[in-house]
Amino acid sequence: MRYLVTRLPAAPPVDAMWNRQPWKNVPALTLGYYMGDKPEHAPRVEARLGYDADALYAIFRVEDRYVRAVARQDQDPVCRDSCVEFFFVPGTDIAGGYFNLEINCGGIMLFHFQKKPRKDAAPIAAADLAEVARAHSLPARVEPELKENVVWTVAYRMPFGFLSRYRAAERPGPGTVWRANFYKCADETSHPHWLTWTPVRRPQPDFHVPEDFGMLEFA
């Protein structure tokens, strides 16, 4: 799987507005695969990425049901909630480790660096995490679970500058390639599911498989 990351002419507002410029004309990727048993509920999940000299911009749109968000603070296990995730290597060398940036529908974020899958996870420092601007369309807490159909969006701006504090990081420019995958989960909702952008070759849900990351090519 390969996705072309759009070079943005100006920094967009971080407001989670899917159809506002410049996002309206940025191609979207879709999470079309699942892990584990075929889910009874599989939301439609799209994402768009853009960048400028200083930061990566991401926005997700989810057509969902059975939505829940109970994590209270950053670095809580947001994968238990209705959550979208971006795992990435800032370059092509997966042996150097990868980042996992996870955000629930209420804007609570977990952001770690992993030298090896599921071993010695290093939370991104609070000062660095504070630089990640974010927006969300739903309240910070969604409880009880929303069982009806709902469309929710989240967006964030991730500066490139602090990534090199954790591993060698290639700052994007035209032709730069990063390795990455995108996920959607909802581990502790009434209808759990594990969706992926690039297929993951594991029989049970496991997002920490950098060898199966796809390619992000920067325009």
C-alpha positions as CSV (number, residue, x, y, z in Angstrom):
1,M,0.0,0.0,0.0
2,R,1.2,3.5,-0.8
3,Y,-0.2,6.9,-0.1
4,L,1.0,10.3,-1.5
5,V,1.2,12.9,1.3
6,T,0.2,16.3,-0.1
7,R,2.4,19.3,0.3
8,L,0.2,22.0,1.7
9,P,0.5,25.6,0.5
10,A,-0.2,27.0,4.0
11,A,-0.7,25.5,7.4
12,P,-4.4,24.5,7.8
13,P,-6.3,25.2,11.0
14,V,-6.5,22.2,13.3
15,D,-10.3,22.1,13.6
16,A,-11.4,18.6,12.5
17,M,-13.4,20.0,9.6
18,W,-13.2,17.2,7.0
19,N,-14.6,19.1,4.0
20,R,-12.9,22.5,4.7
21,Q,-10.1,23.6,2.5
22,P,-7.4,22.5,2.1
23,W,-8.6,19.1,3.1
24,K,-11.4,19.0,0.6
25,N,-9.0,18.5,-2.3
26,V,-6.6,16.1,-0.5
27,P,-7.0,12.4,-1.5
28,A,-8.2,10.1,1.3
29,L,-7.0,6.7,2.2
30,T,-9.4,4.0,3.5
31,L,-9.0,1.3,6.1
32,G,-10.2,-1.6,4.2
33,Y,-8.8,-4.6,6.1
34,Y,-9.5,-6.2,9.4
35,M,-7.7,-8.4,11.9
36,G,-9.1,-11.4,13.8
37,D,-12.7,-12.6,13.1
38,K,-14.8,-10.5,10.7
39,P,-16.3,-7.8,12.8
40,E,-20.0,-7.5,13.2
41,H,-19.6,-3.8,13.1
42,A,-16.9,-2.4,10.8
43,P,-17.0,1.4,10.6
44,R,-16.0,3.3,7.5
45,V,-12.7,5.0,8.3
46,E,-10.9,7.5,6.1
47,A,-7.8,9.6,6.7
48,R,-6.0,12.5,4.9
49,L,-2.4,13.6,5.4
50,G,-0.6,16.8,4.5
51,Y,2.6,18.4,5.4
52,D,4.7,21.6,5.3
53,A,8.3,22.4,6.3
54,D,7.6,22.1,10.0
55,A,4.8,19.5,10.6
56,L,2.6,16.7,9.5
57,Y,-1.1,17.3,9.5
58,A,-3.7,14.4,9.8
59,I,-7.4,14.3,9.8
60,F,-9.7,11.2,10.2
61,R,-13.4,10.7,9.5
62,V,-15.2,7.7,11.0
63,E,-18.8,6.6,10.2
64,D,-19.4,4.7,13.4
65,R,-21.8,3.2,15.9
66,Y,-21.3,1.9,19.5
67,V,-18.9,4.8,20.2
68,R,-17.3,5.2,23.6
69,A,-14.5,7.4,25.1
70,V,-13.6,7.0,28.8
71,A,-9.8,7.7,28.9
72,R,-9.2,10.7,31.1
73,Q,-5.8,11.9,30.3
74,D,-3.0,11.7,27.7
75,Q,-1.1,8.4,27.7
76,D,-4.1,6.5,29.0
77,P,-4.8,3.3,27.0
78,V,-7.1,5.0,24.4
79,C,-7.2,1.8,22.3
80,R,-9.9,0.6,24.6
81,D,-12.1,3.5,23.4
82,S,-13.3,4.3,19.9
83,C,-9.9,5.2,18.6
84,V,-7.8,5.8,15.4
85,E,-4.1,5.1,15.3
86,F,-1.1,6.1,13.2
87,F,2.0,4.0,13.5
88,F,5.0,5.3,11.6
89,V,8.7,5.2,10.9
90,P,10.2,8.6,10.0
91,G,12.1,7.0,7.2
92,T,12.4,3.5,5.8
93,D,14.6,1.8,8.5
94,I,12.1,-0.2,10.6
95,A,15.0,-1.6,12.7
96,G,15.5,1.9,14.3
97,G,12.1,1.7,16.0
98,Y,8.7,3.3,15.3
99,F,6.2,5.7,16.8
100,N,2.5,4.9,17.6
101,L,0.2,7.9,17.8
102,E,-3.2,6.9,19.0
103,I,-6.2,9.3,19.6
104,N,-9.7,8.5,20.7
105,C,-12.8,10.2,19.5
106,G,-12.7,12.7,22.3
107,G,-9.2,13.9,21.5
108,I,-7.3,12.0,24.3
109,M,-3.9,10.9,22.9
110,L,-1.4,8.1,23.6
111,F,2.0,8.7,21.8
112,H,4.9,6.3,22.3
113,F,8.2,5.4,20.7
114,Q,8.9,1.7,20.4
115,K,12.4,0.4,19.8
116,K,11.0,-3.1,19.4
117,P,7.4,-4.2,19.1
118,R,5.7,-4.3,22.5
119,K,9.0,-3.9,24.3
120,D,10.3,-1.0,26.3
121,A,7.7,1.5,25.1
122,A,8.9,5.0,25.7
123,P,6.1,7.6,26.2
124,I,6.7,10.8,24.3
125,A,7.7,13.4,26.9
126,A,5.0,15.7,28.2
127,A,6.7,18.8,26.7
128,D,6.8,17.2,23.3
129,L,3.3,15.9,23.5
130,A,2.1,19.4,24.3
131,E,3.3,20.6,20.9
132,V,0.8,18.3,19.1
133,A,-2.2,20.4,18.5
134,R,-5.5,18.5,18.1
135,A,-9.2,18.9,17.5
136,H,-12.2,16.6,17.8
137,S,-15.9,16.7,16.9
138,L,-17.2,14.7,19.9
139,P,-17.0,15.6,23.6
140,A,-13.9,14.5,25.5
141,R,-15.9,11.9,27.3
142,V,-18.5,9.7,25.6
143,E,-20.2,7.5,28.2
144,P,-22.6,5.8,28.1
145,E,-21.8,4.4,24.7
146,L,-23.5,6.0,21.6
147,K,-25.3,3.1,20.0
148,E,-26.8,5.1,17.1
149,N,-25.0,6.0,13.8
150,V,-22.6,8.9,14.3
151,V,-19.9,10.5,12.2
152,W,-16.9,11.7,14.1
153,T,-13.6,13.4,13.2
154,V,-10.3,14.1,14.8
155,A,-7.3,16.0,13.5
156,Y,-3.9,16.9,14.7
157,R,-0.7,18.8,13.8
158,M,2.5,16.9,14.7
159,P,5.8,18.9,14.5
160,F,8.7,17.1,13.0
161,G,11.3,18.7,15.3
162,F,11.1,16.5,18.4
163,L,11.1,13.1,16.5
164,S,14.9,13.1,16.3
165,R,15.0,13.1,20.2
166,Y,13.9,9.5,20.0
167,R,15.5,8.1,16.9
168,A,17.0,9.1,13.6
169,A,14.2,10.9,11.7
170,E,14.1,12.0,8.1
171,R,12.4,15.4,7.7
172,P,10.1,15.1,4.7
173,G,10.5,16.7,1.4
174,P,9.6,15.8,-2.2
175,G,10.4,12.1,-2.7
176,T,10.9,11.3,1.0
177,V,9.4,7.9,2.0
178,W,8.2,6.9,5.4
179,R,6.8,3.6,6.5
180,A,3.4,3.6,8.2
181,N,0.1,2.0,8.9
182,F,-3.3,3.3,10.1
183,Y,-5.7,1.5,12.4
184,K,-9.1,1.8,14.0
185,C,-10.0,-0.1,17.1
186,A,-12.6,-0.1,19.9
187,D,-11.3,-2.8,22.3
188,E,-13.7,-2.3,25.2
189,T,-16.9,-1.2,23.4
190,S,-19.8,-3.5,22.8
191,H,-18.7,-4.1,19.3
192,P,-14.9,-4.3,19.2
193,H,-13.0,-4.4,15.9
194,W,-9.5,-4.0,14.6
195,L,-9.2,-2.4,11.1
196,T,-6.1,-1.6,9.1
197,W,-5.0,0.3,6.0
198,T,-2.2,-2.1,5.0
199,P,-2.9,-5.8,5.6
200,V,-1.2,-7.2,8.7
201,R,-0.1,-10.9,8.5
202,R,-1.0,-12.0,11.9
203,P,-3.9,-14.4,12.9
204,Q,-4.9,-12.3,15.9
205,P,-5.2,-8.5,16.2
206,D,-1.7,-7.0,16.6
207,F,-0.9,-3.5,15.3
208,H,2.8,-3.7,16.3
209,V,4.0,-5.3,13.1
210,P,6.3,-2.7,11.4
211,E,7.4,-5.2,8.7
212,D,3.8,-4.9,7.3
213,F,3.8,-1.1,7.3
214,G,2.9,0.5,4.0
215,M,4.7,3.5,2.3
216,L,4.0,7.2,2.7
217,E,5.6,9.1,-0.2
218,F,5.8,12.9,0.3
219,A,4.9,15.0,-2.8
